[in-house]
Amino acid sequence: MNEVTIKGEIKFVDEVREYGNNGFRKHQVVVETGDGKWDNPVPVEFTKDTIEKSKSLQVGDKVSIDARVNGREWTGRDGVIKWFTSINGYKIQKEGGQDNIQGEPDSSSFDTYDEYDDGIEEEVF
């Protein structure tokens, strides 16, 4: 597994969104990790149980987020293969350490919803 720690200031907090018929939920926040001279906004996703840990985050919070870097391959209808990377947070610590929002990594976080899948299966001959 590839794990990283994302440190910076919360720049954007999206609403919890639901995808597909199975009710897959995702909450995305963007953490500004730049050095002051150059911006470096990093989107971090929270899914399943970790959504509850991320819902209290607000723009301006200074945080340290432990996360997994996940990649996946996707083939479009045109046969073109694309690769996608996602950063899935599982532990949040706000600056000062008073508002720790922790959890153990959930191995099921690798079950991600394919936002690019239109749900139509093609027959292969």
C-alpha positions as a LaTeX table, in Angstrom:
\begin{tabular}{lrrr}
\hline
Residue & $x$ (\AA) & $y$ (\AA) & $z$ (\AA) \\
\hline
Met1 & 0.00 & 0.00 & 0.00 \\
Asn2 & 1.10 & 3.54 & $-0.67$ \\
Glu3 & 0.40 & 5.88 & 2.21 \\
Val4 & 1.02 & 9.62 & 2.43 \\
Thr5 & 0.43 & 12.47 & 4.83 \\
Ile6 & $-1.13$ & 15.59 & 3.34 \\
Lys7 & $-0.47$ & 18.75 & 5.38 \\
Gly8 & $-1.90$ & 22.17 & 4.76 \\
Glu9 & $-4.97$ & 24.37 & 4.95 \\
Ile10 & $-8.45$ & 23.34 & 3.87 \\
Lys11 & $-9.28$ & 25.35 & 0.74 \\
Phe12 & $-12.60$ & 23.72 & $-0.26$ \\
Val13 & $-15.11$ & 21.37 & 1.35 \\
Asp14 & $-17.61$ & 19.74 & $-0.99$ \\
Glu15 & $-20.94$ & 18.30 & 0.07 \\
Val16 & $-21.26$ & 14.55 & 0.54 \\
Arg17 & $-22.26$ & 13.16 & $-2.85$ \\
Glu18 & $-23.95$ & 9.88 & $-3.71$ \\
Tyr19 & $-23.26$ & 7.96 & $-6.91$ \\
Gly20 & $-24.92$ & 5.02 & $-8.64$ \\
Asn21 & $-27.70$ & 2.70 & $-7.63$ \\
Asn22 & $-25.79$ & 1.11 & $-4.74$ \\
Gly23 & $-25.55$ & 4.38 & $-2.80$ \\
Phe24 & $-21.77$ & 4.87 & $-2.97$ \\
Arg25 & $-20.98$ & 8.07 & $-1.04$ \\
Lys26 & $-17.94$ & 10.31 & $-1.32$ \\
His27 & $-16.86$ & 13.50 & 0.44 \\
Gln28 & $-14.07$ & 15.55 & $-1.11$ \\
Val29 & $-11.97$ & 18.26 & 0.50 \\
Val30 & $-9.11$ & 20.19 & $-1.08$ \\
Val31 & $-6.00$ & 20.87 & 0.98 \\
Glu32 & $-3.68$ & 23.70 & $-0.07$ \\
Thr33 & $-0.17$ & 22.33 & 0.43 \\
Gly34 & 1.77 & 25.03 & $-1.44$ \\
Asp35 & 4.79 & 26.87 & $-0.14$ \\
Gly36 & 3.24 & 30.35 & $-0.37$ \\
Lys37 & 4.93 & 31.06 & $-3.67$ \\
Trp38 & 3.23 & 28.29 & $-5.66$ \\
Asp39 & $-0.24$ & 26.85 & $-5.11$ \\
Asn40 & $-0.52$ & 23.09 & $-4.75$ \\
Pro41 & $-4.15$ & 22.15 & $-4.06$ \\
Val42 & $-4.55$ & 18.43 & $-3.34$ \\
Pro43 & $-8.03$ & 16.84 & $-3.46$ \\
Val44 & $-8.59$ & 14.19 & $-0.78$ \\
Glu45 & $-11.58$ & 11.84 & $-0.87$ \\
Phe46 & $-13.33$ & 10.28 & 2.08 \\
Thr47 & $-15.63$ & 7.29 & 1.58 \\
Lys48 & $-17.66$ & 4.88 & 3.68 \\
Asp49 & $-16.94$ & 5.23 & 7.43 \\
Thr50 & $-14.36$ & 7.98 & 6.92 \\
Ile51 & $-17.02$ & 10.43 & 5.72 \\
Glu52 & $-18.11$ & 10.93 & 9.32 \\
Lys53 & $-14.54$ & 11.95 & 10.18 \\
Ser54 & $-14.35$ & 14.56 & 7.41 \\
Lys55 & $-17.77$ & 16.23 & 7.76 \\
Ser56 & $-16.61$ & 18.64 & 10.47 \\
Leu57 & $-13.81$ & 20.11 & 8.34 \\
Gln58 & $-14.13$ & 23.76 & 7.37 \\
Val59 & $-12.34$ & 26.08 & 4.98 \\
Gly60 & $-9.33$ & 27.53 & 6.77 \\
Asp61 & $-8.70$ & 24.53 & 9.06 \\
Lys62 & $-5.04$ & 23.58 & 9.20 \\
Val63 & $-4.82$ & 19.80 & 8.99 \\
Ser64 & $-2.66$ & 16.76 & 8.62 \\
Ile65 & $-4.45$ & 13.93 & 6.80 \\
Asp66 & $-3.14$ & 10.37 & 6.59 \\
Ala67 & $-4.25$ & 8.83 & 3.32 \\
Arg68 & $-3.74$ & 6.06 & 0.80 \\
Val69 & $-2.81$ & 6.69 & $-2.80$ \\
Asn70 & $-4.84$ & 4.41 & $-5.04$ \\
Gly71 & $-4.59$ & 3.99 & $-8.79$ \\
Arg72 & $-6.82$ & 2.24 & $-11.25$ \\
Glu73 & $-7.01$ & 1.53 & $-14.92$ \\
Trp74 & $-10.09$ & 2.24 & $-17.00$ \\
Thr75 & $-10.82$ & 1.40 & $-20.61$ \\
Gly76 & $-13.29$ & 3.61 & $-22.44$ \\
Arg77 & $-15.71$ & 2.46 & $-25.12$ \\
Asp78 & $-13.22$ & 3.68 & $-27.69$ \\
Gly79 & $-10.66$ & 1.22 & $-26.34$ \\
Val80 & $-8.39$ & 3.93 & $-24.98$ \\
Ile81 & $-6.88$ & 3.01 & $-21.63$ \\
Lys82 & $-6.64$ & 5.72 & $-18.99$ \\
Trp83 & $-5.19$ & 5.69 & $-15.50$ \\
Phe84 & $-6.58$ & 7.53 & $-12.51$ \\
Thr85 & $-5.15$ & 8.30 & $-9.10$ \\
Ser86 & $-7.14$ & 9.03 & $-5.97$ \\
Ile87 & $-6.08$ & 10.02 & $-2.48$ \\
Asn88 & $-8.34$ & 8.41 & 0.13 \\
Gly89 & $-8.10$ & 9.94 & 3.61 \\
Tyr90 & $-8.61$ & 7.85 & 6.73 \\
Lys91 & $-7.18$ & 9.93 & 9.62 \\
Ile92 & $-7.41$ & 13.67 & 10.24 \\
Gln93 & $-5.60$ & 15.79 & 12.79 \\
Lys94 & $-6.37$ & 19.49 & 13.06 \\
Glu95 & $-3.56$ & 21.87 & 13.98 \\
Gly96 & $-3.01$ & 21.92 & 17.72 \\
Gly97 & $-3.99$ & 18.27 & 18.04 \\
Gln98 & $-7.12$ & 19.04 & 20.07 \\
Asp99 & $-9.57$ & 17.90 & 17.39 \\
Asn100 & $-8.12$ & 14.55 & 16.39 \\
Ile101 & $-10.46$ & 12.70 & 14.09 \\
Gln102 & $-8.97$ & 9.24 & 13.81 \\
Gly103 & $-9.73$ & 5.89 & 12.41 \\
Glu104 & $-7.93$ & 2.82 & 11.26 \\
Pro105 & $-7.38$ & 2.34 & 7.57 \\
Asp106 & $-10.30$ & 0.43 & 6.09 \\
Ser107 & $-9.08$ & $-2.11$ & 3.57 \\
Ser108 & $-12.43$ & $-1.81$ & 1.81 \\
Ser109 & $-11.52$ & 1.74 & 0.80 \\
Phe110 & $-10.12$ & 0.17 & $-2.34$ \\
Asp111 & $-13.72$ & $-0.44$ & $-3.49$ \\
Thr112 & $-14.23$ & 2.81 & $-5.30$ \\
Tyr113 & $-17.06$ & 3.93 & $-7.48$ \\
Asp114 & $-16.14$ & 4.34 & $-11.12$ \\
Glu115 & $-17.35$ & 7.83 & $-11.96$ \\
Tyr116 & $-16.52$ & 7.23 & $-15.61$ \\
Asp117 & $-18.51$ & 4.02 & $-16.03$ \\
Asp118 & $-21.82$ & 4.68 & $-17.76$ \\
Gly119 & $-23.21$ & 1.35 & $-16.55$ \\
Ile120 & $-23.53$ & $-0.05$ & $-20.07$ \\
Glu121 & $-21.66$ & $-3.26$ & $-20.54$ \\
Glu122 & $-20.34$ & $-3.95$ & $-23.98$ \\
Glu123 & $-20.23$ & $-7.43$ & $-25.46$ \\
Val124 & $-16.78$ & $-8.57$ & $-26.41$ \\
Phe125 & $-16.50$ & $-11.06$ & $-29.25$ \\
\hline
\end{tabular}
